[in-house]
Amino acid sequence: VCRSNKSPWVCLTCSSVHCGRYVNGHAKKHYEDAQVPLSNHKKTEKQEKVQHTVCMDCSSYSTYCYRCDDFVVNDTKLGLVQKVREHLQNLENSAFTSDRHRKRKLLENSSLNSKLLKVNGSTTALCATGLRNLGNTCFMNAILQSLSNIQQFCCYFKELPAVELRNGKTAGRRTYHTRSQGDNNVSLVEEFRKTLCALWQGSQTAFSPESLFYVVWKIMPNFRGYQQQDAHEFMRYLLDHLHLELQGGFNGVSRSVILQENSSLSASNKCCINGASTVVTAIFGGILQNEVNCLICGTESRKFDPFLDLSLDIPSQFRNKRSKNQESGPMCTLRDCLRSFTDLEELDETELYMCHKCKKKQKSTKKFWIQKLPKVLCLHLKRFHWTAYLRNKVDTYVEFPLRGLDMKCYLLEPENSGPESCLYDLVAVVVHHGSG
């Protein structure tokens, strides 16, 4: 109807294909149009067959029932749903094979061979595996792709021992989860490991992170459903839960044993968010010094706070400059945002500091110093500006270096750090388009 090629859903009654509920909803309209007016709520077997209630997502192969308004896992006695699923997979695999063959010919006949990666002196092809969108899951996919390109972090998970959560009849078979399945035996670390392995095995052009998303639904209720979510918020929840699960140990292997195997990560890590160190805090963990001075008696208070990322304001003087081509005034840079974060500021009336010497809330100043820089520095730009009644997106262009971001001038004791330890090269950027 709408000629869309996004999220095709096939009706399992009549095989007609429509766009899914997250595009223009023509699959749902097909179900609604097929409804037979029923008298006295009595359904005959004949009427039941023409309801067009069950359809399948052609991308993720999950089955949806409109009458239950939920994804379903059960099959017919003859296993017809699984047959449709296998048929769709075969169609997709043959399409991938022919597409890859066509791309290989293009590569052989052109100079595109430059996209190669040097590993240990030998040159290998750079494998690029995409992630399927499972509704509005671009927020999750963007973070997964970013984390998968942080080499030390990704390698740690890929080298973990596999945990086989399924046994008996379902061993070795792909399962299709629903919210109502009631399976509590889930491991975020294991599904995260599988996803990273799939992204780097290079055997397919796209991977569907269904199992990981199911576990996310289970342990992070905020992200249930298919609404748009904030990528930064998802990253923080994901890293926090990975950290907690790694601390607890899994598959009979304690977290400390796994960290000892990777000795470069376990050495002198004090920047922990909850208890002992893990690969999360070893790579992303830094320490901030929060310095508050009472303006009345001059008492100084210092507090050390661990962080996994720094949330930076875009300075107000740059808020009107929306693109890099606008002439009005200087361009906002990442240094401006970092300077604004670490500069001395006077706390306003709503944030008065409780001075222990004066024994009451007093006017004071606050300043941040970075006491310890992390191996990988995550910077989050606060792009939403809140007023009393509404929220505006700050779409100011912010310029940042691709290589050699020097963080030395923001350190508490810069003289104690080596020249290379304060320099950062860019690994990944997540950009949100639109105002929602």
Order of alpha helices (4+ residues) and beta strands (2+ residues): beta-beta-alpha-alpha-beta-beta-beta-alpha-beta-beta-beta-alpha-alpha-alpha-beta-alpha-alpha-alpha-alpha-alpha-beta-beta-beta-beta-alpha-beta-beta-beta-beta-beta-beta-beta-beta-beta-beta
